[in-house]
């Protein structure tokens, strides 16, 4: 879908933006989130967001531009753009959530080994 060149009424834009944000807040689990993403976004749009998150995550893990470029098949310009975007609150929040999930998974595996 292409975005119209005609500007939407600012009050209406605020309302529809709020509706999307509320919808994201109301998603309760992995299956709901996956269903939402697959149905509302085409595969290219999902890939763009997924790669953007992966680039930020790997940059935070100190991977080289070359490594990221070769593995994710993105340009150095894209990596640089994401590097700048990482300074925003939204990216900081996303990376904290990813790291928290990673930490939880590591500890869950350690606990499973101890219990066995």
MDTraj code that builds the backbone (N, CA, C; nanometers):
import mdtraj as md
import numpy as np

residues = "UNK UNK UNK UNK UNK UNK UNK UNK UNK UNK UNK UNK UNK UNK UNK UNK UNK UNK UNK UNK UNK UNK UNK UNK UNK UNK UNK UNK UNK UNK UNK UNK UNK UNK UNK UNK UNK UNK UNK UNK UNK UNK UNK UNK UNK UNK UNK UNK UNK UNK UNK UNK UNK UNK UNK UNK UNK UNK UNK UNK UNK UNK UNK UNK UNK UNK UNK UNK UNK UNK UNK UNK UNK UNK UNK UNK UNK UNK UNK UNK UNK UNK UNK UNK UNK UNK UNK UNK UNK UNK UNK UNK UNK UNK UNK UNK UNK UNK UNK UNK UNK UNK UNK UNK UNK UNK UNK UNK UNK UNK UNK UNK UNK UNK UNK UNK".split()
xyz = np.array([
    [0.0839, -0.1166, 0.0000],
    [0.0000, 0.0000, 0.0000],
    [0.0890, 0.1238, 0.0000],
    [0.0539, 0.2198, -0.0804],
    [0.1275, 0.3449, -0.0867],
    [0.0587, 0.4487, 0.0009],
    [0.1373, 0.5391, 0.0546],
    [0.0818, 0.6463, 0.1367],
    [0.0425, 0.7617, 0.0455],
    [-0.0759, 0.8143, 0.0667],
    [-0.1262, 0.9259, -0.0112],
    [-0.0431, 1.0504, 0.0143],
    [-0.0288, 1.1313, -0.0868],
    [0.0417, 1.2588, -0.0732],
    [-0.0444, 1.3626, -0.0003],
    [-0.1734, 1.3348, 0.0078],
    [-0.2657, 1.4270, 0.0744],
    [-0.2576, 1.4076, 0.2257],
    [-0.2450, 1.5187, 0.2962],
    [-0.2322, 1.5122, 0.4420],
    [-0.3671, 1.4815, 0.5062],
    [-0.3628, 1.3947, 0.6065],
    [-0.4827, 1.3620, 0.6830],
    [-0.5035, 1.4703, 0.7887],
    [-0.6264, 1.4916, 0.8271],
    [-0.6590, 1.5871, 0.9323],
    [-0.5769, 1.5503, 1.0569],
    [-0.5046, 1.6460, 1.1160],
    [-0.4184, 1.6154, 1.2309],
    [-0.4925, 1.5512, 1.3488],
    [-0.6141, 1.5947, 1.3758],
    [-0.6906, 1.5354, 1.4870],
    [-0.7255, 1.3901, 1.4558],
    [-0.7627, 1.3629, 1.3319],
    [-0.7938, 1.2261, 1.2916],
    [-0.6682, 1.1391, 1.2948],
    [-0.5553, 1.1938, 1.2497],
    [-0.4289, 1.1198, 1.2534],
    [-0.3945, 1.0791, 1.3960],
    [-0.4114, 1.1735, 1.4879],
    [-0.3836, 1.1448, 1.6285],
    [-0.4738, 1.0317, 1.6790],
    [-0.5987, 1.0338, 1.6381],
    [-0.6953, 0.9324, 1.6809],
    [-0.6597, 0.7936, 1.6254],
    [-0.6256, 0.7857, 1.4969],
    [-0.5938, 0.6543, 1.4398],
    [-0.4584, 0.6035, 1.4903],
    [-0.3637, 0.6948, 1.5144],
    [-0.2364, 0.6541, 1.5747],
    [-0.2598, 0.5950, 1.7137],
    [-0.3455, 0.6618, 1.7915],
    [-0.3777, 0.6143, 1.9263],
    [-0.4439, 0.4770, 1.9213],
    [-0.5305, 0.4546, 1.8211],
    [-0.5966, 0.3257, 1.8062],
    [-0.4931, 0.2143, 1.7819],
    [-0.3947, 0.2405, 1.6960],
    [-0.2898, 0.1415, 1.6694],
    [-0.2067, 0.1149, 1.7949],
    [-0.1697, 0.2190, 1.8640],
    [-0.0902, 0.2033, 1.9863],
    [-0.1666, 0.1220, 2.0895],
    [-0.2952, 0.1507, 2.1067],
    [-0.3774, 0.0758, 2.2021],
    [-0.3875, -0.0709, 2.1607],
    [-0.4031, -0.0955, 2.0322],
    [-0.4086, -0.2330, 1.9832],
    [-0.2800, -0.3078, 2.0187],
    [-0.1663, -0.2447, 1.9969],
    [-0.0375, -0.3085, 2.0298],
    [-0.0304, -0.3371, 2.1797],
    [-0.0774, -0.2442, 2.2613],
    [-0.0785, -0.2653, 2.4068],
    [-0.1672, -0.3827, 2.4469],
    [-0.2736, -0.4057, 2.3721],
    [-0.3697, -0.5101, 2.4069],
    [-0.3306, -0.6492, 2.3578],
    [-0.2273, -0.6597, 2.2767],
    [-0.1832, -0.7916, 2.2303],
    [-0.1256, -0.8660, 2.3504],
    [-0.1746, -0.9881, 2.3720],
    [-0.1462, -1.0570, 2.4971],
    [-0.0381, -1.1650, 2.4913],
    [-0.0098, -1.2194, 2.3737],
    [0.0873, -1.3289, 2.3702],
    [0.1529, -1.3383, 2.2331],
    [0.2469, -1.4306, 2.2229],
    [0.3244, -1.4494, 2.1007],
    [0.2346, -1.4771, 1.9811],
    [0.1377, -1.5679, 1.9972],
    [0.0512, -1.6047, 1.8846],
    [-0.0317, -1.4862, 1.8358],
    [-0.0846, -1.4068, 1.9275],
    [-0.1604, -1.2879, 1.8874],
    [-0.0699, -1.1887, 1.8144],
    [0.0501, -1.1699, 1.8665],
    [0.1436, -1.0757, 1.8043],
    [0.1825, -1.1225, 1.6642],
    [0.2107, -1.2508, 1.6516],
    [0.2480, -1.3050, 1.5210],
    [0.1329, -1.2902, 1.4213],
    [0.0139, -1.3231, 1.4644],
    [-0.1033, -1.3118, 1.3781],
    [-0.1245, -1.1668, 1.3341],
    [-0.1129, -1.0753, 1.4272],
    [-0.1281, -0.9329, 1.3953],
    [-0.0252, -0.8890, 1.2920],
    [0.1019, -0.9197, 1.3176],
    [0.2076, -0.8773, 1.2254],
    [0.1898, -0.9363, 1.0867],
    [0.1608, -1.0646, 1.0793],
    [0.1471, -1.1324, 0.9490],
    [0.0247, -1.0839, 0.8711],
    [-0.0811, -1.0445, 0.9418],
    [-0.2038, -1.0030, 0.8733],
    [-0.2065, -0.8537, 0.8390],
    [-0.1412, -0.7701, 0.9200],
    [-0.1464, -0.6267, 0.8962],
    [-0.0306, -0.5740, 0.8124],
    [0.0795, -0.6476, 0.8107],
    [0.1970, -0.6035, 0.7369],
    [0.2334, -0.7083, 0.6330],
    [0.2816, -0.6633, 0.5171],
    [0.3248, -0.7613, 0.4189],
    [0.4634, -0.8131, 0.4586],
    [0.5099, -0.9148, 0.3918],
    [0.6349, -0.9798, 0.4321],
    [0.7540, -0.8839, 0.4253],
    [0.7532, -0.7926, 0.3296],
    [0.8628, -0.6949, 0.3195],
    [0.8637, -0.6002, 0.4384],
    [0.7454, -0.5567, 0.4799],
    [0.7370, -0.4658, 0.5945],
    [0.7836, -0.5348, 0.7228],
    [0.7433, -0.6585, 0.7426],
    [0.7879, -0.7342, 0.8605],
    [0.9393, -0.7517, 0.8559],
    [0.9916, -0.7829, 0.7376],
    [1.1364, -0.8025, 0.7231],
    [1.2139, -0.6751, 0.7552],
    [1.1632, -0.5606, 0.7112],
    [1.2297, -0.4334, 0.7403],
    [1.2400, -0.4121, 0.8908],
    [1.1288, -0.4313, 0.9626],
    [1.1305, -0.4112, 1.1075],
    [1.2168, -0.5154, 1.1784],
    [1.2093, -0.6393, 1.1339],
    [1.2892, -0.7454, 1.1942],
    [1.4383, -0.7184, 1.1762],
    [1.4759, -0.6807, 1.0544],
    [1.6176, -0.6512, 1.0286],
    [1.6634, -0.5299, 1.1079],
    [1.5773, -0.4289, 1.1182],
    [1.6130, -0.3096, 1.1947],
    [1.6424, -0.3464, 1.3399],
    [1.5592, -0.4310, 1.3981],
    [1.5807, -0.4756, 1.5358],
    [1.7076, -0.5592, 1.5462],
    [1.7288, -0.6497, 1.4509],
    [1.8487, -0.7344, 1.4529],
    [1.9757, -0.6510, 1.4392],
    [1.9733, -0.5516, 1.3516],
    [2.0895, -0.4634, 1.3355],
    [2.1199, -0.3934, 1.4673],
    [2.0185, -0.3372, 1.5310],
    [2.0391, -0.2669, 1.6579],
    [2.0941, -0.3624, 1.7641],
    [2.0375, -0.4815, 1.7713],
    [2.0808, -0.5806, 1.8695],
    [2.2274, -0.6174, 1.8452],
    [2.2616, -0.6441, 1.7217],
    [2.4005, -0.6844, 1.6922],
    [2.4986, -0.5689, 1.7097],
    [2.4563, -0.4471, 1.6785],
    [2.5431, -0.3330, 1.7054],
    [2.5700, -0.3207, 1.8552],
    [2.4660, -0.3400, 1.9338],
    [2.4825, -0.3334, 2.0792],
    [2.5757, -0.4435, 2.1291],
    [2.5751, -0.5575, 2.0596],
    [2.6634, -0.6699, 2.0943],
    [2.8021, -0.6533, 2.0330],
    [2.8270, -0.5367, 1.9715],
    [2.9577, -0.4995, 1.9158],
    [2.9976, -0.5795, 1.7917],
    [2.9010, -0.6301, 1.7163],
    [2.9335, -0.6952, 1.5891],
    [2.9768, -0.5887, 1.4895],
    [3.0623, -0.6263, 1.3975],
    [3.1127, -0.5326, 1.2973],
    [3.0076, -0.5061, 1.1897],
    [3.0242, -0.3920, 1.1229],
    [2.9363, -0.3605, 1.0107],
    [2.9437, -0.4720, 0.9066],
    [3.0637, -0.5209, 0.8802],
    [3.0811, -0.6251, 0.7785],
    [3.0027, -0.7503, 0.8163],
    [3.0121, -0.7906, 0.9411],
    [2.9404, -0.9095, 0.9873],
    [2.7894, -0.8904, 0.9718],
    [2.7398, -0.7758, 1.0128],
    [2.5969, -0.7472, 1.0034],
    [2.5548, -0.7408, 0.8564],
    [2.6332, -0.6714, 0.7769],
    [2.6039, -0.6568, 0.6342],
    [2.5975, -0.7934, 0.5658],
    [2.6953, -0.8779, 0.5929],
    [2.7017, -1.0097, 0.5293],
    [2.5903, -1.1028, 0.5753],
    [2.5571, -1.0998, 0.7023],
    [2.4553, -1.1911, 0.7559],
    [2.3130, -1.1463, 0.7267],
    [2.2855, -1.0181, 0.7394],
    [2.1489, -0.9691, 0.7213],
    [2.1219, -0.9169, 0.5804],
    [2.2275, -0.9107, 0.4987],
    [2.2133, -0.8634, 0.3596],
    [2.1552, -0.7223, 0.3556],
    [2.2186, -0.6345, 0.4321],
    [2.1799, -0.4936, 0.4360],
    [2.3019, -0.4093, 0.4000],
    [2.2777, -0.2850, 0.3666],
    [2.3878, -0.1958, 0.3295],
    [2.4485, -0.1305, 0.4536],
    [2.5695, -0.0790, 0.4359],
    [2.6334, -0.0038, 0.5442],
    [2.5520, 0.1201, 0.5788],
    [2.4882, 0.1792, 0.4788],
    [2.4043, 0.2972, 0.5033],
    [2.2866, 0.2622, 0.5943],
    [2.2267, 0.1455, 0.5734],
    [2.1160, 0.1016, 0.6587],
    [2.1655, 0.0811, 0.8013],
    [2.2805, 0.0192, 0.8154],
    [2.3371, -0.0040, 0.9491],
    [2.3651, 0.1293, 1.0173],
    [2.4202, 0.2235, 0.9438],
    [2.4489, 0.3555, 0.9987],
    [2.3215, 0.4266, 1.0425],
    [2.2170, 0.4156, 0.9619],
    [2.0882, 0.4770, 0.9959],
    [2.0330, 0.4176, 1.1248],
    [2.0383, 0.2854, 1.1360],
    [1.9894, 0.2192, 1.2574],
    [2.0753, 0.2599, 1.3768],
    [2.2048, 0.2717, 1.3560],
    [2.2944, 0.3142, 1.4641],
    [2.2507, 0.4490, 1.5207],
    [2.2122, 0.5409, 1.4333],
    [2.1621, 0.6713, 1.4782],
    [2.0274, 0.6579, 1.5488],
    [1.9425, 0.5704, 1.4964],
    [1.8086, 0.5504, 1.5541],
    [1.8169, 0.4901, 1.6944],
    [1.9238, 0.4187, 1.7233],
    [1.9387, 0.3516, 1.8521],
    [1.9432, 0.4492, 1.9697],
    [1.9639, 0.5751, 1.9423],
    [1.9700, 0.6760, 2.0487],
    [1.8310, 0.7151, 2.0992],
    [1.7275, 0.6716, 2.0285],
    [1.5908, 0.7091, 2.0654],
    [1.5365, 0.6193, 2.1766],
    [1.4378, 0.6703, 2.2486],
    [1.3765, 0.5968, 2.3593],
    [1.3160, 0.4647, 2.3141],
    [1.2514, 0.4664, 2.1976],
    [1.1869, 0.3453, 2.1473],
    [1.2857, 0.2324, 2.1233],
    [1.4000, 0.2652, 2.0650],
    [1.5021, 0.1632, 2.0415],
    [1.5623, 0.1157, 2.1733],
    [1.5869, 0.2083, 2.2645],
    [1.6412, 0.1691, 2.3949],
    [1.5453, 0.0733, 2.4650],
    [1.4168, 0.1025, 2.4609],
    [1.3162, 0.0169, 2.5219],
    [1.3138, -0.1207, 2.4548],
    [1.3127, -0.1216, 2.3220],
    [1.3093, -0.2489, 2.2488],
    [1.4297, -0.3350, 2.2830],
    [1.5475, -0.2756, 2.2864],
    [1.6686, -0.3533, 2.3162],
    [1.6700, -0.4035, 2.4603],
    [1.6183, -0.3237, 2.5529],
    [1.6075, -0.3702, 2.6914],
    [1.5149, -0.4910, 2.7004],
    [1.4037, -0.4862, 2.6269],
    [1.3089, -0.5987, 2.6282],
    [1.3718, -0.7230, 2.5668],
    [1.4439, -0.7065, 2.4571],
    [1.5103, -0.8206, 2.3921],
    [1.6148, -0.8795, 2.4866],
    [1.6933, -0.7956, 2.5503],
    [1.7960, -0.8439, 2.6425],
    [1.7351, -0.9114, 2.7648],
    [1.6236, -0.8592, 2.8137],
    [1.5566, -0.9218, 2.9274],
    [1.5063, -1.0605, 2.8896],
    [1.4510, -1.0740, 2.7710],
    [1.4036, -1.2034, 2.7225],
    [1.5206, -1.2999, 2.7058],
    [1.6293, -1.2501, 2.6517],
    [1.7503, -1.3320, 2.6342],
    [1.8015, -1.3803, 2.7704],
    [1.8073, -1.2904, 2.8666],
    [1.8528, -1.3244, 3.0016],
    [1.7615, -1.4298, 3.0625],
    [1.6311, -1.4112, 3.0487],
    [1.5334, -1.5062, 3.1045],
    [1.5499, -1.6440, 3.0408],
    [1.5717, -1.6480, 2.9108],
    [1.5898, -1.7768, 2.8433],
    [1.7164, -1.8480, 2.8886],
    [1.8244, -1.7744, 2.9076],
    [1.9497, -1.8331, 2.9554],
    [1.9287, -1.8946, 3.0933],
    [1.8643, -1.8209, 3.1821],
    [1.8426, -1.8719, 3.3175],
    [1.7425, -1.9863, 3.3203],
    [1.6433, -1.9829, 3.2351],
    [1.5475, -2.0937, 3.2280],
    [1.6190, -2.2223, 3.1884],
    [1.7111, -2.2133, 3.0942],
    [1.7886, -2.3317, 3.0520],
    [1.8773, -2.3815, 3.1649],
    [1.9416, -2.2919, 3.2368],
    [2.0275, -2.3313, 3.3494],
    [1.9454, -2.4013, 3.4567],
    [1.8290, -2.3492, 3.4866],
    [1.7421, -2.4091, 3.5886],
    [1.6940, -2.5466, 3.5436],
    [1.6591, -2.5603, 3.4175],
    [1.6162, -2.6914, 3.3645],
    [1.7273, -2.7948, 3.3816],
    [1.8520, -2.7567, 3.3563],
    [1.9647, -2.8511, 3.3708],
    [1.9858, -2.8914, 3.5166],
    [1.9666, -2.7983, 3.6076],
    [1.9837, -2.8276, 3.7499],
    [1.8738, -2.9209, 3.7994],
    [1.7520, -2.8984, 3.7535],
    [1.6364, -2.9781, 3.7990],
    [1.6439, -3.1216, 3.7483],
    [1.6975, -3.1419, 3.6288],
    [1.7006, -3.2766, 3.5690],
    [1.7863, -3.3705, 3.6460],
])
top = md.Topology()
chain = top.add_chain()
for i, resn in enumerate(residues, 1):
    res = top.add_residue(resn, chain, resSeq=i)
    for name in ("N", "CA", "C"):
        top.add_atom(name, md.element.get_by_symbol(name[0]), res)
traj = md.Trajectory(xyz[None], top)
